[in-house]
Amino acid sequence: MNQFFTIHFSVKLLITVFFISTCPIAVLAQIQLNSKVVSEDNKPLLGASVVVLNPADSTLLTGTITDEKGEFAFNNLKKRDFILHVSFVGYQTKMIASSVFKNNTKPIILSSSDNKLKEVTVAKARNVVKIEENKIIFNTQTLSETRAASNAFELLDYVPGLLVQNDQVSVVGSSRVTLVINNKITNMSMSQALNFLRSAPASDVKNIEYYFVAPKRFNVHGALINVELKHGIEKGKYSGNVSGNYLRGRKNSYNGNMNFSVSKGKFDLQGIVQHEKNENLNKQKISTFITSDSKSSLKQDMDMNYDKSKQLYSLNPRFNINENSYIDLQYSFIPDKNKVDTYSDVNLNTKLNTVNTVSKNTSLGNSDYQNIALNYKVSDANFGISLTNYQDPTDQSIYILNDLSDFDLDYTTHSTQDIMELNAFANNTSSITKGKSSLEYGISYKKIENKSTYKKQLEQSRFRLTEDRANAYLSLNYQFSPKLSSVFALELEYDKLNFTDKKKQEEFDVVNDYFVFPTLDMTYVASNNHIFKYNFTSFSDYPSFWDLTPNTWSLTPYASVQGNSSLKPQKNYNSQLVYIFKGKYILVFSADLSHDWITQVPFNSEDGYSINYQTINIDKNYTTSMALVVPFSIYKPINSKFTTSISRNQQTDNSHDNYSIDKTNVNFYFSLNNSITLNKTKQIFADLNAYYASGRPQGFYDLDDSFNVDASLRMSLFSNTSLLFSCKDIFNSKTPDAKTQFVGQKNDFKFDFDTRRISLGFIYNFGEKIKMRKETSDLKPSDRFQRN
């Protein structure tokens, strides 16, 4: 099918070129355009970008830059309606319709970015890619009107460079992504934030912006995606929406959301209520062959029944002091209930005998997460403090159900996590040279205390983890020329992680060290057709508290999960070269290096007859990759996006006494996203998306090939209600099988997870449009609380 697309597209291109080259009559319908671009004080602007756009779809027709007199000219331009897009760093962008421009003999005046736009702008100029402060901005109004996207989440998949896969969002070439809504980092997890975006109508999305390198003021690392909602709610008005979704797999699941916004005088209030109920059945087969004893093997069949429910309640009141200052308070409460029943049928075959063990493992956990954050912004300075409490008591019971086993393993365990986190920050932005350079600087401090208990029959233990982390950064934004800009930042981090075993009276520092992390982000805009970006980033990742606690949780009589109190932070270094052609074709070369890479591996026991999963540090994980994004349309009602990547992955480790690792693998990824307009008048759209991922290594695991096919249909019932039908993972194929072979053990893992889902959902909007809050930064609580 891809070959057909390529041939068809090439034939259309050849026909178009031949037609243009053989039609000299068209020359008679050509015109000349010329004018001058000046500032408000009538000074010519050298290097201002002037682009001619097609008003129908905002595609680029031609472009140029102004000379030292601020003048520009287009010769032999085809006579037609157009939009003139004029921009210059530090000034408001202006878009002028052809009818306005032709009747205007005066120079084009650009206003300073500090002032409001004074001349006529054209609302029809949409989907224009802009580079601003080293971020890429996509106006998504056209996408929301012509794609089968009923909400903001689905709209993300149509933005070049963004990937939506397995209910996660990523940036091409980036392994770490943070999702931001209206420039504000929320207290929601990624899945909860995506549920919020599912309840926001696609038509309410103004822009989707992404940074390949997140600005330091956000206190996060890696890439950053910002979904910017439209302005709209008036004082004294309210707005909101209600949405619901029913999913059918092997079992039933559903979720419901309500978002609202109220504004009165200088006060406004936003709230979110979410409820999610998820039931599924996952099957797993593990075949273990003892390579040192070829006559021995272990086979485990596991059925895991999940019954999980999660709620989110969030209130966000604000007092707006003036246009540039506010006091913001946010409270979030997330109760979470989990029940997992694991039924296992295990056969152990040895030279001496055969043992069959049938068991049931029930795990019950009811966690509570509470966070309160206060944020104060005044002019370009921002101050914040937050307090988070997370409690997660878990009870586990394992029973032997048959009489054919040698095991006497009936027991119960009780474990708890009680975590307190204090987080504070302050940052500021100062202009050094107006319109040319600025300086950002800030500090943050985090104090975490985790009290953990573990009881198993008569065995009891108590652990305590304390962590102090301080950060300071300095970031210089510099505009070398209208075409070249850069951001250079330096971050100094101090981290001390202390572990105490209360029962054994043992105490030691897991980490007590300083780290220096440089960041460089450069953007070169050769023209509106050719944009180049280079960036280098470095930062730390920290293990979860469950991984750090040295407790043991049994899965079956022959399989368990073991914590590791000696885990160290993972240090990451990433370099990227990005080329953006015509604002939509993206080519990315990247290299990622991780020292002390954190990953979970299966270890066989001393007798070789059981498996123990543990998270460890591996010396080095090195990946080089190339990715390409190609949006295209071979037929007007169908819009497509093809993404492909090839990567080479190498993992090495010589730090452990009883084994070493040296693995290299090359893998491929392909995806094709298609949006089909079935009836634009009646607002009926369809999606058909697919991807294929070749086998790849992941620590000790070698993952097999996997692929996925999704389909969806969206229709508008009324002006304020949308209905969506979808089928996810139609062939139940996106979970890859895995293999391991090391330390005298060979494992085959066969997974049959409940990922095929048929769903029916709706969104109902009420009140006025959602108001957009202009945030600058916020606190983000730790993502290390919840168990993986």
Number of C-alpha atoms within 10 A of each C-alpha: 6 9 8 9 13 11 12 12 15 12 12 12 12 10 11 11 11 11 11 11 10 9 9 10 9 12 12 10 12 13 13 11 12 11 16 19 28 20 17 12 9 12 12 21 22 19 22 26 23 24 22 24 23 17 20 13 13 19 16 18 13 14 19 17 23 20 16 12 14 20 20 21 16 16 10 12 16 15 13 11 13 21 26 22 22 23 21 24 21 17 21 19 18 22 23 21 21 16 11 13 18 10 8 11 10 10 16 22 23 25 21 17 14 9 9 10 16 11 12 12 17 15 10 15 24 20 20 19 17 17 17 14 16 22 19 18 20 22 20 26 19 17 22 22 16 18 26 28 28 27 22 27 24 19 24 23 19 23 19 22 26 19 20 15 15 12 11 12 21 21 21 25 27 19 11 14 22 20 21 20 19 21 22 20 22 21 25 21 14 18 12 18 17 19 22 23 20 23 25 27 25 25 20 21 25 20 19 22 24 24 21 27 25 22 23 21 23 19 19 18 19 22 22 24 25 20 21 23 25 17 15 14 18 16 13 11 15 21 20 22 21 19 23 20 19 17 23 16 17 15 15 16 20 18 19 21 22 21 20 19 22 22 19 12 10 12 16 21 18 20 18 17 18 21 19 19 17 16 20 19 19 16 17 16 19 19 18 25 22 21 16 12 13 10 12 19 22 22 19 22 18 22 18 21 18 18 19 19 19 19 19 18 17 21 17 18 18 20 16 16 13 10 9 12 16 19 17 19 18 20 19 21 20 19 18 17 16 16 19 19 20 21 22 25 19 23 19 19 17 16 10 8 8 14 15 18 21 21 22 21 22 18 21 18 19 17 20 18 18 18 20 19 23 19 21 18 22 15 12 14 19 22 21 21 20 22 18 21 19 19 21 21 17 18 16 21 17 22 18 20 15 11 10 12 18 9 12 9 13 15 13 16 20 19 21 20 23 18 21 18 19 18 21 20 22 21 23 17 17 14 14 13 11 9 15 16 17 17 18 20 20 21 20 20 17 19 16 18 18 22 17 24 18 20 16 15 10 6 8 13 16 18 23 19 22 18 19 16 17 18 19 19 21 18 22 19 21 20 20 12 13 20 17 15 22 20 22 17 20 19 20 15 20 16 18 16 19 18 21 18 18 13 10 10 9 10 14 12 15 19 17 13 11 13 13 14 17 17 22 18 23 19 23 20 18 12 17 21 16 14 19 19 20 20 20 21 23 21 21 15 16 15 21 17 21 20 22 21 26 19 19 18 17 18 25 26 24 20 18 17 19 19 19 19 24 18 21 20 20 19 19 21 19 22 20 22 17 22 18 20 16 15 22 19 20 21 22 22 20 21 20 21 19 22 18 20 23 23 14 18 18 22 19 21 13 8 7 20 19 18 24 18 19 18 21 22 23 23 19 22 22 19 19 19 19 20 21 21 23 17 19 16 14 13 10 8 15 18 20 19 22 19 23 19 20 17 18 16 20 19 22 16 18 13 13 11 6 7 10 15 18 10 16 15 15 16 16 18 18 17 20 19 21 21 25 21 20 17 12 14 7 11 18 21 25 22 22 18 20 18 19 18 21 16 19 21 20 19 24 19 20 19 20 15 19 17 19 21 21 19 19 20 21 23 22 17 14 11 8 13 18 21 20 22 18 20 20 21 22 17 13 17 19 23 20 20 20 21 18 21 16 16 15 12 21 17 22 18 17 17 17 17 19 17 20 21 20 19 19 17 18 22 24 20 22 14 15 15 21 27 22 18 15 14 14 15 25 27 25 18 22 16 14 14 20 15 9 7
